Amino acid sequence: MEISKAEFIKSSSIYTECPEVSLPEYAFIGRSNVGKSSLINMLTGRKALAKVSSTPGKTQLINHFIIDDSWYLVDLPGYGYAKISQKMRKEFGKLITGYVQNRKELVLLFVLIDIRHKPLKNDLEFLQMLGESGVPFSIIFTKADKMTKIALTKSIGNYINILKEDWEEIPKYFVTSSSTGKGKDEVLEYVNSVNIMLSSNQE
């Protein structure tokens, strides 16, 4: 699947302000500086659909984009950024959990993880919260181009082994690079397959 049209719709400071929609939503979230904006731009084929910043924590709102008039891409604020106040971290927490736990239109949450780093506590805790809340999600490992193939395979294996300690079934995952385009087709085809399944269930 290739995206031909991507249009910004609205920014919301709380999930109850999100637009009323009748199409499925796919949201993207991850630790600050995980490469979320770059990934969104890569997937949509746009250079600046999502604003890329060298300053972690730049996305502070829930941003809705409509894709090919058939589904919504939602850019969520990053979590786990240490250089913001405790009050702001708490507000981000409310914003994120409010959306992922209550937004009925959310079909799938893509959780982005920088594969260069060992499994981090707040990533694992966030995944655990999603599982306990029954939120459907997949993992997107980012920045695969920054590692050798051997190191990448080892890092993914380490992450899967950690997940196996708490998960009976490993969540579906993708390996991506915004620089090379790696994983783009796989992620978009997965979105397309879920959309087709949803469509057939409604008939």
Phi, psi and omega in degrees: 000133177243132180279127180255340183216128178221124186225132176291137181249307187194150169250137182232140181269352178206152189296333181289346178268357181299151182297148174283121185228158177243005181252156181294149179246137175239117185255151181237131182213157177180174175301151177303140178072023180277350181097026184294311181298319179297321179294316179299317178296322178294315181296321184272350182072024179247144182281333186215036176296309173257136184285124179268132180223147175278354179265111179301148177083017184292317179285117182237004181231167173272113185253123180259132173233136176264133185247118177051030179055023184231341176202164181251136171258128183242122179262113183260156178299151176285161177236163173084015179275119188286333189270034171236162185291159179300322180298317181292323177299320180294319179296317177300319180300315179297317181299313184291309182293325177301316180291305188291333182269342187237345184284106184295332182283348181291117180268321183204139176252124174266118179261118183270135180225128178287110187290349179289340184257152175293158180307127183258147186304314185287335172294311182296321178294323179294316178299320179297318179299318179298316180297316180293331181271355180072027179274121179291130181211160171229159180257137172242112174279125184255168173063036181296335181289348182275001183231158172287161180300320181294314180295322180296313179300318180294318182295318178296317179300318179298318181294316180298319180297321177296316180297325182297339179293332183240344185245129176290323179235127181288129178301150177300139181222158181230149178246123189227162170215120179291333181287320184259346183087004179302132176088350183301307183298320182295316180295313182293323177294326178293315176302315181298318181294322178293319178299318179297317179297317179299318181297317182290329178290335182274346183281000000 
